[in-house]
């Protein structure tokens, strides 16, 4: 089958393209910005890419157009597809029908949902299953360093997928994860996000309950006991086994983390304690690991074996990734873009560097942040940093006003080069510059390292 993917360079659609190619389909695709590293990965797989959404691509005559959620009505190619009456489908539905639940080879789907930590937890779970010899398939919204790729078909029965609550397509406003019908589902956390499509937290909780409704009675939900929002989701109705984790004290049937910097213990019921030794930072990663251990147990991996696998877990690109050092200053890159994720990331780095100065650099790039619905949380998210630097874009709200409670601790610039100059003037040997964005941030990492070297 020849499929043509609209919006192919997004992490989900790019991963879908790689899996489809591995499954033997002919794959082509297009996007508004065909750019590396995804474009390089896809071309290496023999996938032809086209810049833009020109209606002339209808002449490719694929068997099926697969539509990403970046595509809207008014898109020239989409309008041509609709006018021609040719077959089209959303990316999540294509994946469900052709990979996850294909009649000839149905998979045991393990889905990882949550506002934060989905990519890391999905990567942990896939690595645990890999080390256990299960050869899982996976689709991750990032690149796990242990695998070097964001997606693969896998030869085993298990398939691990990052389960995003964002909408499926312009013609299907359900969350993407509703299509996956997992047998094992992690509900890691739940906060308000995606202000461009959800009116409030209750609307997101409704989508999470739709996910709960798809898990079979002999399935398992692995749920963070600390999240009141998730407790409300389960209170609406639950028909599956529930394994809770994250209790702050020992409780029967719960998983517990003890907050040591580079090691923690796992305790579940009468199971003996399994100790995890690793280099990841922060309690949030301990909770991610507990979720992954609980899910892996559902497919037969003992917690002790899972703990041993996590000792060799190498994390994901753009998760406190050290980009370089210049002038005695270390520069890190992180994907954090929600205030809670920013606070958690800074806290993780603080645990590592102690009293060294942290210079936090961020751009409010996500749709939620651009709308300003969380601007009041920014001082809270940045309070463990010694200095904070923000890029002022065309957001419709003033970053300087939002950060005013931080006083001289916060600086704002309306241009990346100006921001780099501010940071370079403020930085001292021994400092740690933490750059947080869900985009490329105008190549700020290389610019910073060059400026600091000078």
N, C-alpha and C positions, 0 to 999 in steps of 0.2 A: 504494500500500500504506500502511496505517496501522500504525505501530509505536509501542508504548508502552514507554518506557525507565525501568527501575528503577535509581535511583542516578544520575540525570541530571546532577547538579551537580558531579561529579568532573571533573577536567580531561580525562581520556580520553573519558568518556561524553558530556560536554558537547560536545567536539569532534566526536565521532561523530554526535551529534544535529544539529549544524550542517551536517555533510556530507550527512546523510540528507535534511535539508530542502532543501539546494541541489540534490540529485539528484531532487527532485520528490515525495518521500514526505510523507505527513502524519505529523507527529511530535508526540507528547505525552510527558510524563514526570513522575516524582515523585522526591522525596528526603526524607530526614529533616530536612534543613536547606536550604530553598530560599532562598539568600542571594546578594547581589551580590558580585562583578561578573558571575559566570556567569549568574545568574538574569536580570539585565538584558539580557545579550547574547542569551540564548535567547528571551526574550519579544520582543525587537526583531526576531527572525527569524519571529515568528508561532507560536512553540511554546508551547502551554499547559502550565503547570506546576502540580503539586498538592503540597501540603505533606503529608508522611507517606506511609505504605505501607498505607493502608486497603484491606481486602478489597473494599469497594464499588467500587473502580476496575475490577474485573472487568466491570462494567456498560458500560465504554467499548467493549468488544468490538473491540479492535484485531485486525488480522490476525496480529500477532506481538508477543510480549513479549520485549524485549531486556534481559538481566540483567547488571547490573554486579557487580564482585567485592566490593562492600560488602554485598551482600544474602546473608543466611544462612538456613538452615533455622530455622523459627520465625517468620520475617517473615510478617506476616498476609497480605499480598498474594501473596507467593510460595506460601504454603500454599494459598491459594485457586486460584492458577494450576495447581498440581500436582493438587489435588483435582478441578478441572474438566477436566483433561486437554487443555487448550488449548496451542497451539504456543508454545514459548519457545526462546531461543538466547542464547549469551553475546555480549557486545559485540565482542570480537576476531573471533569466528567470523562474525558478521554483516558486519563490515567486510571481511573477506577474501572472502566469497562475493559480496557486493553491490557492492564498490568495487574492491578491489585485484586480484581475479582473476575478475571477472565475464566470462563467455564472450564477451559482445558487445564488451567493451573491456578486455582484460587490460592491466595497467599494469606498467611497470618499477619495481619497489619497491626503494627505498633505505632500509634500516633502520639505525638508530643505537642500539647497545646499549652498556651499561657501567654501573658502579655510580655514577659521577659524570659530570657534563657532558653528559648525553644531551640535555637541553633546549637548551642553548647550541649544541651541535654540530649538532643537527637544524635549528635556526634558521639557522645559518651555511650549511649545505648547501642549504636551501631558497632562501636569498637568492642564493647563487652561481648556482643554476639559473635563478632568476627574472631576474637580470641578464644571463644568457646567452640570454634569450629563450625558455626552454623552458616557461614557464607551468606549473610543477609544482603538483600537489596536495600537501597536507601535513597532518599532524596532530601538533601539538607540545604537550607538557605544560606550557605557559606561553604568554605572549603576546609573540611577536617584535615589537619596536618598529618594524621596517621594514614589517611587514604590518598590525599593529594588531588581528589576529585570531589565534586559536590553531589554526584549521583551515579548509581550503577544499578543494573538489573538484578544481579545476584543469582547464584545457583541454588541457594537454599529456599526453604519455605517461608522464612520470615522476611518482612519488608518494613523498614523503619522510615517514617515520614514526618517531617516537620509540618505540624497541622496549624495553618494560619487561619485566624478568624476574619481576615479581610474578605471582601465580597468576591464572588466567583467570576462574574463577567457583567457587562452592561445589560445582558438579557437574563441574568440569574443573580439576584441580589442576596442569596444565601451565602453564609460563610463557606470558604473553600473546604474546610474540614468535614462538612456534612456529607460530602461525596465519598469520603474514604472508608466509612463503615468499619472502624477498627475493632479488633477482638481485645486488644489491650490499649488503653488510653491513659496518658499522663495529663493531669490537670495541675500544672505547676504553680500558677498564680493567676490573678485576674484583677486588673485595674482598668480605669477608663483610658482609652486610646482611640485612635482612628476617628477623630472628631469630624472628619469629612463625610463619614458614612453612618456613624452611630450618634444618636441624640444624647444618650446618657449611659451610665454604667448598666442600668437595668436592661437596655437593649442588647448589650454584649452578653449579659448573663443569659438572656433568652437564647442566643445563638449557641452558647456553651451547653445549655440544656438540650438543644436539638442534637448536639454531638452525643451527650449522655444517652439519649433515646436510641441511638444507633448501635450502642454496644450491647452484644447479646447477653443473655442470662448467664451463660458459662464464661463470659468475658471478665475482664478486670479493669477497674478504675483505680489509678494510683493518684491520690489526691493530697495536696498540701493542707495539713490540718490548721495551719496558721491563718488561712485566707477566709475571712467571713463571707466574701463574695462567692467563693466556691461552696461553702456550707449552704448558702442560700440556693445555689444551683441544685445541689443534691436534694435539698428539702422539697423541691418541686416534683421529685419523683426519681427513683433509682431502681434499676432492675438487675444490677450486676454486682459481683463481689467488689467491695471497696477496701483497698489497702491504703491507709493513711500514713503520712510521713511528716517529719518536721516538728514533732512534739517537743516542747521545751523541757519535759521531764519524762522519765520512763513511764510508758503506758502499755498495757498489753496490746499486741497487734500493731504497735506504732514503730516507726523508725526514728532514731535519734542521732543528732550530730553534736559532738562536743567541740567547741570553738578553738581548736589549736591551729596555728598558722599553716602548717604543711602536713598535717595528719589528722584523721578523725576516726571514730569508731562507729560501727554499724551494729545495732541491736534490734532484733525482731523476735518477739515472743520468746521461745525457748532456744532459739538459735544461738550458738556461741558467737562471741564478739569477733568481727573481722576488721582488721585495721587497714586503712587506706593510707599509703604514703605517696605523696605526689607534690608537684610544684605549683599547683593552681592556688589562687588567692581568694579569700573572702568566704563568708558563710553562705553567700548565695550559690557558690559553686559546690559547697557541701550539700545543700538542698537539691541542686541539680543532680548530683551523684546519687543521692538517696532515691530520688525518683527513678533514675535509670536502673538502679539495682532492683527496685521493686518490680519494674516492668520486665526486666530480664528474667527474674525468677519465674514469671508467668509462662515463659517458654523453656523452662527447665534449667536455667543457669543458677547455680547456688550462689548466695551472697558472698561467700568466701572467694569463689572463682571470679565473681564480678569485681570484688575489691582488688584482687590481684591484677585484673585487666586494667583497672583505672590507674594503677601505679605506672603504667606505660602510656597513658593518654596524653597526647601532645597539644590538646586544645584546638582552636579554630583560628584561622586567619582573621585579623582585625579584632581580636579579643586581648586587650592589653599587650599588643604585639610591639616589641621593641623595633623601631624603624632605624635607629642609629644613635650615635653619640658624637657630639662635636663641642669643642670648647669645654669639655667636662660636664656637659649637659646631655641627659638621656631624653630622647623623643619617642613617645609611644603613640600607637594608633588604636582606637577602640570604636566599635560600632554603636555605642550607647547614644541614644537620642531622646529617650523619654526621661523626665526628671528623676524618677525612681531608679532607672538604670544608670543614669549619670552619678547619682549619689552612691549607689552600690559599687560602681567601678572605682570611684575616687577612694571609697573606704577600703577596697581591696588593695589598691596601690599604697594607701597609707599604712596598712598592716605590714606591707613589705618594706617600705623605706623608713618607717619610724618618724623621726623628727626632721628629716630632710624636707626641703620645700617642694611643694607640688604646685605647678602652674597649670590650671585647667583651661583648655581652649575648646570652644564649641561653636557650632552654628545651629540655630533652630530650623532645621531643614525639613523635618517630616511635616506632612499635611496638618497633623494635630498641632505641632509647635508653631507653624506658620500662622495658624488661626488665632494664636494667642490664648487659647483656653487654659494653658498650663503655665503661663508666664509668671504667675504669682508664686509658683513652687520653685523657681530657679534659685533664689538665694538659699533655700533649704537644701537643694540638691548639690550646691557648690560649697557648703559651709566648711567642709574639711580641707578644702584647697587653700593654699596661702594667697594665691592670686587667681583671678578668673578673667578670661579674655573672650569676648563674644563678637561674632561677625553680625553686623546689622544689615539685614537684607530688606527687600520690599515686602515686609510682613504686615504692614498696617498697624503695627504697634511699636513702641520704643523700647529697645533693649536697655538703653541707659536708664529709663524710668523703672523698668522691671527690676533692674539690679541695683537701684539706688540704695536699698537697705544695707548693701554690702560696703558702701562708702568707697574709700580709696582701694579697697581690695579688688574691685571690678573695673575693667577697662573695656571700651567698645570702639570698634572701627568699622567703617562702611566699605572696606576694601581689604582683600586678603593680604596684599603687599604691605598696607599700612598696619594691619594686625601683626604680621611677621616682624615689622620694625619695632612695634611696641614690645613684643615678647622678647626679642633679641636684646633690647635695652634693659629689660627687667631681669633677665636670666643671669644666674651666677653659677660658677662651677659647683657641681654637686646637686644641682636642681634636677627635677623630673618634670618634663613638659608632657602633659596628657592631652592628646587631641581626640575629641569625640564628635563623630558625625556619621550619618548613614549614607553619605555620599563621598565624592572625591575631595571636597573642600578646596578646590582650586589648586591642587598640588602642594598644599601647605607644608607637608612633611619634608619634602626635598628643599623647599624654599627656606624652611626653618633651619635645617641642618647646614645649608650653605651660609645663611646669615650668622649662625652661631660659630661656624668655623672661622669666619672673618674676624 
